[in-house]
Amino acid sequence: MTEASPVDWGLARAVARRVGGRGPTIGREGAREAVDELRSGAERAVDVVRGLTGLHADAAPDAVRVVDRSRWIDANAVSFATVLEPLSHRIQRDTAVGAVGSRVAGAEIGAALGFLSSRVLGQYELFTAPDVEPRLLLVAPNIVDVEQKLGVNGSDFRLWVCLHEETHRVQFTAVPWLGPWLRDQIQSSLDGLASESGDLGKRLRQVLAAVVGALRGLDVVKALEASMSDQDRELLGRLTAVMSLLEGHADVMMDAVGADVIPSVDVLRRRMSERRSNPKATEAFVRRLLGMEAKLAQYRDGAAFVRAVVDDVGMDGFNAVWRSPDHLPTRDELHAPEQWIARVATVS
């Protein structure tokens, strides 16, 4: 984060805070209640998700943090800087990075971070500083905002969100090779983008777009494929399939919970589905701008794959997917689960 950095991270944070805002006003007591319920919900979700997934992952006391939008922005700015550091060194070596260019990049990435900071309900930190253990972040003001807009029981919704996000934590902690493998794949993809010939300034913008997409699971493949090599297209296609698997798996697990755990779960499912399918005009525009329609498609495609496999070979058969990178579905198999079952589940 020196002056020569291709991104003005201070400006990025400032822009993100202006764009993201602070969230709903619920008073000190309401905020304390929401934070307490999210913390207890995260603890309760550990056993529920373990029972649903068959995956075991103990949670350390500091494995979950309940944060506001500002702290989410700070955490993700560090994530972005961490993943971009190797590229930054190359860009600094090969071209002069001016103050104007770094401020433009800072403003662009800050605007994207700001919008996302007002929408993200939770996130497992895949990229962290070297001395920081990955943690699960629950963004309290956004969870409260959505439950108010949906008009649902707040306590039930908070636990429901915790189940989804706990599934992501379990994916990366019960499957120890997954996080390092995925980080390597994303880094390789970004390295490929940065190594292409042409204007490095333009390339940096593409890399930043890919980082925004990769860290939030957004599908930027269509926007970047035209300038990629065949190898890079194959790599991003595989990343898209894996992101879809992870999101779909979490969606299926939160939907599998019964009324004995969350009394109003049927109402939650219906209203959340309606919200995803019928965004307001402004929301729909920004979704298209940031590629979030593709993100929603990942939920649908991944969930359809998981349900089809579990229906056919059961949860134990599906869990073969976590045994090695070779067992992950390809992009084609994601849309043809019977092919994955024939390749992996029936021979595991």
C-alpha positions as CSV (number, residue, x, y, z in Angstrom):
1,M,0.0,0.0,0.0
2,T,2.8,2.4,-0.9
3,E,2.4,5.5,-3.0
4,A,3.4,3.5,-6.1
5,S,0.6,1.0,-5.6
6,P,-1.7,0.7,-8.6
7,V,-4.7,1.2,-6.2
8,D,-5.2,4.1,-3.8
9,W,-6.6,1.9,-1.0
10,G,-7.3,4.9,1.2
11,L,-9.6,6.4,-1.5
12,A,-11.1,3.0,-2.1
13,R,-12.2,2.7,1.5
14,A,-13.5,6.3,1.6
15,V,-15.5,5.8,-1.5
16,A,-16.9,2.5,-0.3
17,R,-18.1,4.0,3.0
18,R,-19.8,6.8,1.2
19,V,-21.5,4.5,-1.3
20,G,-22.4,1.8,1.3
21,G,-23.8,4.0,4.0
22,R,-24.5,2.8,7.5
23,G,-27.6,0.8,7.2
24,P,-31.0,0.9,9.0
25,T,-31.4,2.8,12.2
26,I,-32.6,0.5,14.9
27,G,-31.2,2.1,18.1
28,R,-28.6,0.9,20.5
29,E,-30.8,-1.8,22.1
30,G,-31.9,-3.1,18.8
31,A,-28.4,-3.3,17.5
32,R,-27.2,-5.1,20.7
33,E,-30.1,-7.6,20.3
34,A,-29.2,-8.3,16.7
35,V,-25.5,-8.8,17.5
36,D,-26.3,-11.1,20.4
37,E,-28.7,-13.2,18.3
38,L,-26.3,-13.5,15.4
39,R,-23.5,-14.7,17.8
40,S,-25.8,-17.3,19.4
41,G,-27.2,-18.3,16.0
42,A,-23.7,-18.9,14.7
43,E,-23.0,-21.1,17.7
44,R,-26.2,-23.0,17.3
45,A,-25.7,-23.4,13.5
46,V,-22.5,-25.5,14.1
47,D,-24.4,-28.6,15.2
48,V,-27.3,-28.1,12.8
49,V,-25.0,-27.8,9.7
50,R,-22.9,-30.8,10.9
51,G,-26.1,-32.9,11.0
52,L,-27.2,-31.8,7.6
53,T,-23.9,-32.0,5.8
54,G,-22.2,-34.9,7.5
55,L,-19.1,-32.7,7.6
56,H,-17.3,-32.0,10.9
57,A,-15.6,-28.7,11.6
58,D,-15.1,-27.3,15.1
59,A,-15.5,-23.6,15.5
60,A,-12.9,-21.6,17.4
61,P,-14.2,-18.9,19.7
62,D,-13.0,-16.2,17.3
63,A,-14.1,-18.0,14.1
64,V,-17.1,-15.7,13.7
65,R,-17.2,-11.9,13.8
66,V,-20.4,-9.8,13.7
67,V,-19.4,-6.6,11.8
68,D,-20.9,-3.4,10.4
69,R,-20.5,-2.3,6.8
70,S,-17.3,-0.3,7.6
71,R,-15.5,-3.2,9.1
72,W,-16.6,-5.5,6.2
73,I,-15.1,-2.9,3.8
74,D,-11.8,-2.9,5.8
75,A,-11.6,-6.7,5.7
76,N,-12.2,-6.8,2.0
77,A,-9.8,-4.0,1.2
78,V,-7.2,-6.1,2.9
79,S,-8.3,-9.2,0.9
80,F,-8.1,-7.3,-2.3
81,A,-4.6,-5.9,-1.5
82,T,-3.4,-9.3,-0.5
83,V,-4.5,-11.1,-3.7
84,L,-3.3,-8.1,-5.8
85,E,0.2,-7.8,-4.2
86,P,2.1,-10.1,-6.7
87,L,0.4,-8.3,-9.6
88,S,1.2,-4.9,-8.1
89,H,4.9,-5.7,-8.0
90,R,4.8,-6.6,-11.7
91,I,2.8,-3.6,-12.7
92,Q,5.1,-1.3,-10.8
93,R,8.1,-2.9,-12.5
94,D,6.8,-2.8,-16.0
95,T,5.0,0.6,-16.1
96,A,4.8,3.9,-14.2
97,V,1.8,4.0,-12.0
98,G,0.7,7.6,-11.7
99,A,-1.4,9.1,-8.9
100,V,-4.3,9.7,-11.3
101,G,-4.3,6.0,-12.4
102,S,-4.2,4.7,-8.8
103,R,-7.0,7.1,-7.8
104,V,-9.2,6.0,-10.7
105,A,-8.6,2.3,-9.7
106,G,-9.3,3.2,-6.1
107,A,-12.5,4.9,-6.9
108,E,-13.7,2.1,-9.2
109,I,-13.0,-0.7,-6.7
110,G,-14.3,1.5,-3.9
111,A,-17.6,1.9,-5.6
112,A,-18.0,-1.8,-6.1
113,L,-17.0,-2.5,-2.5
114,G,-19.5,0.1,-1.3
115,F,-22.4,-1.4,-3.2
116,L,-21.5,-4.9,-2.0
117,S,-21.1,-3.7,1.6
118,S,-24.8,-2.8,1.7
119,R,-25.9,-6.2,0.2
120,V,-23.6,-8.9,1.6
121,L,-25.2,-10.8,4.5
122,G,-22.2,-12.9,5.4
123,Q,-18.8,-14.0,4.0
124,Y,-16.1,-16.4,4.7
125,E,-12.7,-14.7,4.4
126,L,-10.8,-16.6,1.8
127,F,-8.0,-14.1,1.4
128,T,-6.5,-12.6,4.5
129,A,-3.3,-11.0,5.6
130,P,-0.6,-13.7,6.2
131,D,-0.9,-13.3,10.0
132,V,-4.7,-13.4,10.1
133,E,-6.7,-16.7,10.3
134,P,-9.7,-16.8,8.0
135,R,-13.0,-16.0,9.7
136,L,-16.7,-15.9,9.0
137,L,-18.1,-12.4,8.9
138,L,-21.8,-11.7,9.5
139,V,-22.9,-8.2,8.4
140,A,-25.4,-7.2,11.1
141,P,-27.0,-4.1,9.5
142,N,-27.6,-5.8,6.2
143,I,-29.2,-8.8,7.8
144,V,-31.5,-6.5,9.8
145,D,-32.2,-4.5,6.6
146,V,-33.3,-7.6,4.7
147,E,-35.4,-9.0,7.4
148,Q,-37.3,-5.7,7.7
149,K,-37.8,-5.5,4.0
150,L,-39.1,-9.0,3.8
151,G,-41.3,-8.5,6.8
152,V,-40.3,-11.7,8.5
153,N,-39.5,-12.9,12.0
154,G,-36.1,-11.4,12.8
155,S,-34.9,-14.1,15.1
156,D,-35.8,-16.9,12.6
157,F,-34.2,-15.0,9.7
158,R,-30.9,-14.4,11.6
159,L,-30.6,-18.1,12.4
160,W,-31.4,-19.0,8.8
161,V,-28.6,-16.7,7.5
162,C,-26.2,-18.2,10.1
163,L,-27.0,-21.7,8.7
164,H,-26.1,-20.6,5.2
165,E,-22.9,-18.9,6.2
166,E,-21.9,-21.6,8.6
167,T,-22.1,-24.0,5.7
168,H,-19.5,-21.9,3.9
169,R,-17.2,-22.0,7.0
170,V,-17.6,-25.8,7.1
171,Q,-16.8,-26.2,3.5
172,F,-13.4,-24.5,3.9
173,T,-12.5,-25.9,7.4
174,A,-13.8,-29.5,7.1
175,V,-12.1,-29.7,3.7
176,P,-8.6,-28.5,4.4
177,W,-7.3,-28.6,0.8
178,L,-10.2,-26.5,-0.6
179,G,-9.2,-23.0,0.5
180,P,-5.5,-23.2,-0.6
181,W,-6.5,-24.9,-3.8
182,L,-9.2,-22.2,-4.6
183,R,-6.8,-19.4,-3.7
184,D,-4.2,-20.9,-6.1
185,Q,-6.7,-21.2,-8.9
186,I,-7.9,-17.6,-8.5
187,Q,-4.3,-16.4,-8.3
188,S,-3.4,-18.3,-11.5
189,S,-6.4,-16.8,-13.2
190,L,-5.4,-13.3,-12.2
191,D,-1.7,-13.9,-13.2
192,G,-2.9,-15.0,-16.6
193,L,-4.9,-11.9,-17.1
194,A,-1.9,-9.7,-16.0
195,S,0.6,-11.5,-18.3
196,E,-1.4,-10.9,-21.5
197,S,0.3,-8.5,-23.9
198,G,-1.2,-5.0,-24.3
199,D,-1.9,-1.9,-22.3
200,L,-1.1,-2.8,-18.6
201,G,-3.3,0.0,-17.4
202,K,-6.3,-1.6,-19.2
203,R,-5.2,-5.0,-18.0
204,L,-5.2,-3.8,-14.4
205,R,-8.8,-2.7,-14.8
206,Q,-9.6,-6.2,-16.0
207,V,-7.7,-7.8,-13.2
208,L,-9.6,-5.5,-10.7
209,A,-12.9,-6.6,-12.2
210,A,-11.9,-10.2,-11.9
211,V,-10.8,-9.7,-8.3
212,V,-14.1,-8.1,-7.4
213,G,-15.9,-11.1,-9.1
214,A,-13.7,-13.8,-7.7
215,L,-13.8,-12.7,-4.1
216,R,-17.6,-12.3,-4.1
217,G,-18.3,-15.2,-6.3
218,L,-19.5,-13.1,-9.2
219,D,-19.3,-14.4,-12.7
220,V,-17.0,-12.2,-14.8
221,V,-16.2,-14.9,-17.3
222,K,-18.4,-13.5,-20.1
223,A,-16.9,-10.0,-19.8
224,L,-13.3,-11.2,-19.9
225,E,-13.3,-14.4,-22.1
226,A,-12.8,-12.5,-25.3
227,S,-9.2,-11.5,-24.3
228,M,-8.3,-14.8,-22.6
229,S,-6.2,-17.7,-23.8
230,D,-8.0,-21.1,-24.1
231,Q,-6.2,-22.2,-20.9
232,D,-7.4,-19.2,-19.0
233,R,-11.0,-19.7,-20.2
234,E,-10.9,-23.3,-19.0
235,L,-9.6,-22.2,-15.6
236,L,-12.3,-19.5,-15.1
237,G,-14.9,-22.0,-16.3
238,R,-13.8,-24.4,-13.6
239,L,-13.8,-21.6,-11.0
240,T,-17.4,-20.7,-12.0
241,A,-18.4,-24.3,-11.5
242,V,-16.8,-24.5,-8.1
243,M,-18.3,-21.2,-6.9
244,S,-21.7,-22.5,-8.1
245,L,-21.2,-25.7,-6.1
246,L,-20.3,-23.9,-2.9
247,E,-23.2,-21.4,-3.1
248,G,-25.7,-24.1,-4.1
249,H,-24.6,-26.4,-1.3
250,A,-25.1,-23.6,1.2
251,D,-28.5,-22.8,-0.2
252,V,-29.6,-26.5,-0.1
253,M,-28.5,-26.9,3.5
254,M,-30.4,-23.8,4.7
255,D,-33.4,-25.0,2.8
256,A,-33.2,-28.5,4.4
257,V,-33.8,-27.2,7.9
258,G,-37.2,-27.9,9.3
259,A,-39.8,-26.0,11.3
260,D,-38.5,-27.6,14.4
261,V,-35.4,-25.5,14.1
262,I,-36.8,-22.4,12.4
263,P,-40.6,-22.2,12.8
264,S,-41.2,-19.7,10.0
265,V,-38.8,-21.4,7.5
266,D,-41.4,-21.8,4.8
267,V,-42.2,-18.1,4.9
268,L,-38.5,-17.3,4.8
269,R,-38.0,-19.5,1.7
270,R,-40.9,-18.0,-0.2
271,R,-40.1,-14.4,0.5
272,M,-36.4,-14.7,-0.2
273,S,-37.1,-16.4,-3.5
274,E,-39.5,-13.6,-4.4
275,R,-36.9,-11.0,-3.5
276,R,-34.3,-12.7,-5.7
277,S,-36.6,-13.0,-8.6
278,N,-38.2,-9.6,-8.5
279,P,-35.6,-6.9,-7.8
280,K,-36.5,-3.2,-7.9
281,A,-35.4,-1.3,-11.1
282,T,-32.3,0.3,-9.5
283,E,-31.3,-3.0,-7.9
284,A,-31.7,-4.8,-11.2
285,F,-29.5,-2.3,-13.0
286,V,-26.7,-2.5,-10.5
287,R,-27.0,-6.3,-10.5
288,R,-26.4,-6.3,-14.2
289,L,-23.5,-3.8,-13.9
290,L,-21.7,-5.9,-11.3
291,G,-22.6,-9.3,-12.8
292,M,-24.8,-10.3,-9.9
293,E,-27.4,-11.8,-12.1
294,A,-24.8,-14.4,-12.9
295,K,-24.3,-14.7,-9.1
296,L,-27.9,-15.6,-8.6
297,A,-27.7,-18.1,-11.4
298,Q,-24.9,-19.7,-9.5
299,Y,-27.2,-20.2,-6.5
300,R,-29.8,-21.9,-8.8
301,D,-27.4,-24.0,-10.9
302,G,-25.4,-25.1,-7.8
303,A,-28.5,-26.0,-5.8
304,A,-30.0,-28.0,-8.7
305,F,-26.7,-30.0,-9.0
306,V,-26.6,-30.7,-5.2
307,R,-30.2,-31.7,-5.0
308,A,-30.0,-34.0,-8.0
309,V,-26.9,-35.8,-6.7
310,V,-28.2,-36.1,-3.1
311,D,-31.5,-37.5,-4.4
312,D,-29.7,-40.1,-6.5
313,V,-26.8,-41.2,-4.2
314,G,-27.5,-39.6,-0.9
315,M,-25.5,-37.2,1.2
316,D,-22.6,-39.6,1.7
317,G,-22.4,-40.1,-2.1
318,F,-22.5,-36.4,-2.7
319,N,-19.7,-35.8,-0.1
320,A,-17.3,-37.6,-2.4
321,V,-17.1,-34.1,-4.0
322,W,-14.8,-33.0,-1.1
323,R,-12.2,-35.7,-1.4
324,S,-9.9,-34.0,-3.9
325,P,-9.9,-31.3,-6.6
326,D,-10.4,-34.0,-9.2
327,H,-13.7,-34.8,-7.6
328,L,-15.1,-31.3,-8.1
329,P,-17.7,-31.0,-10.9
330,T,-16.7,-29.4,-14.2
331,R,-18.8,-26.7,-15.7
332,D,-20.5,-29.3,-18.0
333,E,-21.1,-31.7,-15.1
334,L,-22.7,-28.9,-13.1
335,H,-25.5,-28.9,-15.7
336,A,-25.4,-32.7,-16.1
337,P,-25.1,-34.2,-12.6
338,E,-25.6,-37.7,-13.9
339,Q,-22.2,-37.3,-15.6
340,W,-20.5,-36.4,-12.3
341,I,-22.2,-39.3,-10.6
342,A,-21.0,-41.7,-13.2
343,R,-17.4,-40.3,-13.0
344,V,-17.1,-39.8,-9.2
345,A,-19.9,-41.0,-7.0
346,T,-20.3,-44.5,-8.4
347,V,-16.6,-45.3,-8.2
348,S,-15.8,-43.6,-4.8
